[in-house]
Amino acid sequence: MKLSWLDIRKTDEAKAAILQEALHYRLDGIVADDPAEFEQLPPTVQKVLFPQGKPLPESFGSADIVIVDPALHGEPAELALRHPEVEFGRFVEIIDADTLEDACQSARTEKWSLLLFRDPTKIPLEIVIAAAAKSTGSLITIAQDVEEAEIIFGVLELGSDGVMMAPAKVGDAAALRNSAEFESPNLELTELTITATSHIGMGERACVDTCSHFREDEGILVGSHSKGMILCVSETHPLPYMPTRPFRVNAGAIHSYTLSKGERTNYLSELRTGSKITAVDVKGQTRIITVGRVKIESRPLISIDAVAANGQAVNLILQDDWHVRVLGPGGVVLNSTELKPGDIVLGYLPTEDRHVGYPINEFCLEK
């Protein structure tokens, strides 16, 4: 999880509602330039004092972190000796080569570095992230909006450790927190035993073309029911008559579920350019990837039934063609039309029912 700091220094309208939203969604830090703003905040949120362009106050109040401009306030290390009760960080505005070097030095040495990049290019941020590769401090980059925050979190794949953003309206705090959920939890995959396959005629299937290069042991989880999915492999493995398409998963009939960002599910028919889905490998390791397009076409379909050791039934409907594949233990690639009772495939058994894709604890019978 990346750090999300909400800057309320210039927030006037709806400040109370925005703060409540930030606390509800458990943002990591609230940034203010007056220690009095921290008096009503709970201890669960970091209180970040950032008196940009102003002298340091006589008292830091309940601030946990104080961000300073060395030209105005002095060096963080010297201030830390006089005020051991708080942590200090350095603010750097990057406008040229010299200030970029200042940012790199701060990233290597300071516990906290708050960075503001004047130009829209993310190349300077890439340089700072690379310079901080072996440091133990945290980089917080200022974003103008949630869209930029998402980009900042993904720069050089590592991304900035955190983002500070000023909210424009109620809802921005929740959106910032959602963008900070950069990492995806691993899943416990299970072995499923094939019990039957049947040719069920024509229907629409979806090929999910992503903006990522799948590994050979990686694909997406797909199933007819929300509590049982099978690991469909990408077209990374060679096939006769056609080139590999390592960005694609021939995923299944359009009614099928797949896992998306934030533990949600989506129907394959809902996916579109920009959707976030979960790529999964045979060890259950996951990452969030972006959909580039979805191709929905009429094709013959095959229904695959399987069962878990606990007796739970799982179904997957795929295009009825030999080149559509699923994964078995150890990354074995299995052609769907050659599956037979007794074969073992990898799958996942979510424990929650679903309502509009969200996990929910309620009674739900799927057949």
URGI-V893767 format. One record per helix or strand of 3 or more residues. SS is the DSSP state (@ for helix, = for strand). FROM is the first residue (numbers start at 1). TO is the last residue. If there is no record, write none. Layout:
# URGI-V893767
ss=(SS SS)
from=(FROM FROM)
to=(TO TO)
This chain:
# URGI-V893767
ss=(= @ = @ = = @ @ = @ = @ = @ = @ = = = = = @ = @ = = = = @ = @ = = =)
from=(3 15 29 35 46 65 70 76 87 97 112 123 138 146 162 172 190 218 228 248 257 261 265 268 276 286 313 325 329 333 336 344 353 358)
to=(7 24 32 38 49 68 73 82 94 109 117 131 143 154 166 180 210 225 233 253 260 263 267 270 281 307 319 327 331 335 338 348 355 360)
